[in-house]
Amino acid sequence: MKGEHEKLKHIVGISLGSPSRDHLVTVEIMGERYKIERIGTDGNMKKMVEKIKELDGKVDAFGLGGMDLYIYAVDRRYEIRDARRIVRAAQQTPIVDGSGLKNTLERRSVEYLAEHTDLFSEQPKVLLMSAMDRLGMAQALEKAGCRMTYGDLPFILGLPLPLSSLKTLAAVARILAPIVGQLPFTMIYPTGDKQAINKPKFPRYFHDNDIIAGDFHFIHRYMPEELSGKTIITNTVTRDDVEFLKKRKLKRLITTTPEMEGRSFGTNIMEALLVCMAGGKGELTEEQYNHLLKEMKLVPRIVDLQ
């Protein structure tokens, strides 16, 4: 029994989100056993720091959940000030925010869907909630021939100015990203119990597109009451989220991260898992992530909601 215990590596996602979404699983991947845990702090950044300090050096890898460390202006990235303060609490255990996996796993997921399904065969219209948050997905969707609407300005800044190309977004983001990175994170993204509150915003952008893509909390927060026949491409969903989407009459759910005992974890936890698998001390290279993803043979999870 002692030998079995020693093999168990522990990955913990410390999230700014609600504790109601907490989950713990033990899985075996490529001959190694991992305990994967998500701990929500209900929007309390001080509590996040305290929990990270408490577990620092006692677990194998941290995922920073419910917030990003960086936002992207296509060819450069900018730190988010609040997130940087939190990750400094980890002095011994590596901590990652999922951005490395967004640029690899999510890009690979879109490429898989383009090759193995007919999802993009008729050049569908896609609303991506934020390209500054998911550059890899944005680039892959454009490459797949999708007609894009980027919701960065409407859903982050409240401006009714959707963009339709990454080239335009890059020019705007170079001006806005340094400013956005200095804002309190609660102004940028729904945190804590706000994640459970649906508050429709700019519904026409949802209705005008065939596919809604991006962070699930963004989608859940702002989606209209009915999205009949639409497809969602996202990441972190629970059983309750799937039921919520069924009630909104969506056609299909696609998650880029795999299902583990009834839910899919966020990219931050999955990236922490890969860092742990590689014995790394922090963010890996794009080549390392892709190598591990290829070995794990991960494919998108596709759920028919009707």
N, C-alpha and C positions, 0 to 999 in steps of 0.2 A: 504493500500500500504506500509505503514511503516513496518508493521509486515512481509510482504513478503520480503522486503529489508533486514531486520534483519536476515532472515533465509538463505540468500545467502552467502555462504562461498566462498572465493576467493583463488584459487591455481594458482601460476604463475611459469612457467618453464622459467628460465633464461638460454639461450643457447649460446654456443660459435659458433653456426651455423649461416647460412644466414637468414636475416629477411624475405626473400622471402617465407620461410616456416612458417611464423607466422600464428597463428590461434586462434580463440576465440569461445568457445561454452558455453552455459548454459544448464546443464543437471540435471535431478532429479534422485537420486539414493537412494533407500531404504527410501523414504519419505523426504529426505533432498535435497535442491537445491544448486548446485555448479557452480560457474563461473570458467572455466578452460582456462587459457591463456598461450600462448607460445610467448616469446620475444627473437628474435635472435640478437646477437651483432656483427655478421660478423667477428668472430675471434679475437675480441678486448677484452682482459681480463680486462683491465682497465675500459672499459665501463660496463662489467659484474659487477664488484665490485661497481661501481657508481650506477647502477640500483638496485642492492640488497640493498645497503645502503638507497636509496631513498624509497624503498617499505618495508623495514624492520619494523615490528610492525604494518604495515597497511594491510597486507594480512595474510592468515591463514597458508600457507605452501609454501615453495619454492621447485622446482625441479632443480637440477643442470644438465643442458643439454649440449650435445656436448662434454662432457668430463666425465671421471670417477674419483671418489675420491680414489678408490682402484684398484689394480690388484691382481689376486689370483695365488698362487703357490699350488693349490689343498688343502693343509692342513693349509695354513696360508695366510694372506693378507698383502699387502704393500701399503702405502699411495703414491699418486702421489703429488709431491711437489707443482706444480702449482695449483692444485685443492684445496689443503689445504689452500693456501693463499686466494683463492676466498671465500671459505665457511666461513672463519673467519669474513667476512663482515656482516653476518647475526647474530646479537646479540640477537634478540627477536623472530623472526619467525623461526620455524624449517626448515632445509634444508636437502634434501636427494638426492642421485645421481642415484637411481634406482637399486643399487646392491642388496638390500634386496628383491626386486621383481624379479630380474633375478634369484635368488636362489629359489624362490617359484613359482611365476606365470609361468615362463618359464619351470621349471621342471614339473609342473602340466600340462602345455600345451602339452608337449611331451608325457606324460603319457596318456592324453586324446586321442591324435592322435593314440597311440599304441592300445588303447582299442576300439575306435570307427571308425577307418578307416583301410584300408589295406596298408597305406603308408610305414610301416616298415616290411611288411609280408615276403618280399624276401631279407631281410638283405641288404638294399641299401647302396651304398657308399655315405658318407656325408663329405663335406668340411665345417668345422666350422672355420670361419675366425680367431677367437681368443678364445681359451679356458680360457686364463687368464682373459678375459673380461666376459665370460659366463660359469662359472664352473657348475652351476645347469643344464643348457642345455646340456653341454658336458657329465655329468654323466648320465643324463636321456637317451640321445641318445645311449651311450654305453650299458646301461641296456636294451634298446629296441632291441639290437642286430645289430645295424648299424656298418658298417665298416668305421672307422673314419680316416680322415686326418685333422690335426690341423694346421692352417695357421699362428700361432703366429710368427715363425721365418721368413717365407717369407714375410708376409705382414706388420709386425711391424719393423723388422730389415733388411729386404731385402735379407735375406740369403735363398738360395734354398734348405732348409732342413725341409720339412714337417715332422711332427711327427704323429705316428699312435696310441699312447696309452697315457692315462693320467698319468700312472706311469712314463713313460719317460719324459713327459712334466713337472711333478712335480720336477724331478731332475734338469732339465734344468732351470725351472722357479725360483728355489731357488737361483740360481746363477745370473740369468738375472734380475729378478723382482726388487731387490733393486737398480740396476743400471738404469733400464728403468724408475723407479719412480722418479729419479732425473733429467731426461732429460726434456728439454722444451716440453710442451705437443704438440706443432705443429709438432714436429719430430715424434710423435707416431701415430697421428690420423689426418685425414683431417678436417680442420676447415674453417669457413667462406665460401667464394666463391669456395674454392677447393672442397667442397662437391658436387658441381654441375658439376664438370669436371670429365669425364670418361677417365681414363688413364690406359688401360689394362696392367696387370702385372701377370706374371706366368700363362698364360691362360690354360696351360695343367692341372693345379690343378682343375680348373673349369670344363673342358671338361671330366676329368677322373671320376667325381663324379655325382651321380644322384640327390643329394639334396645339395643346398648351404644354409648354415645357419649362423646366427649371425647378427651383427649390419648392418643396411641397408646402412649407409654411406660408410662403408668398402666395402660392396658388390658392390655398385654403382661405387665407385671410381676405382675398379680394375677389374671388370668383362669384359670379351671379348665381341665383337660386336654381337655375336649370341650364345644363350644358348638354342637351340631348345629342347623342351621336358623336361627341368629341372624344379624342384620345388624349391622355395625359402621359408625358414622359417625365419622371421625377425620381426621387431617391427614397427618403425616409417615410415609410407608411406603416401604420399598425392595422390590426383587424378592424378597429373602429373607423379608421380612415377609409378603408375599402368599402365599408357599409355606407359611409357618408357619400362617397362618390357614386355608389349605386343609386342612392336616393336622388342625387342630382342628375341622374339619367345619362351618365357618361357611357360611352361604348367600350372603352378599353383603357387599362392601366398598364404602363410599362415602367418597371423600376430598373435602374442601372446597377443597383446593388442587390445581392441575392437575398432570398427569404431565409430567415433563421428562426425556426419555431414560431411562425405566425406573423413575423414582421421583417421589414428590411431596415438595416441600420444605416446611419448617415455615412457620407463619404469620409468624414473625419475619423470615425471609428474604423472603417475599412482600411484607410490609409495607415492608421496606427497599427492595425493588424499586419500589414505588409512590412512596415518598419520593424516590427517585432520579429517577423519571419526571417528578415534579412540580417537580424542581429545588429541593426543600425542604431546610431545615436541621434538621429534626426531625419529630416526630409531626405528621401532618396533621389537619385537622378531619374529622368524620364525613361532612360534605357532600363534601369533597374526595375522600375514599376512595371513597364511593359513585359519584361522577362518573367516576373512573378505572375502577372495576370495571365500570360500565355500558359504557364505551367499549371495554374489553378483552373484553367478552362472555364472562366466565368462568362456567362452569357446573360443578356437581359431577361428579366422575369416578365412574362406577358400574361395578363389576366383579362379574360373576357368578362365584363361587368354586366352584360345583359343575358 
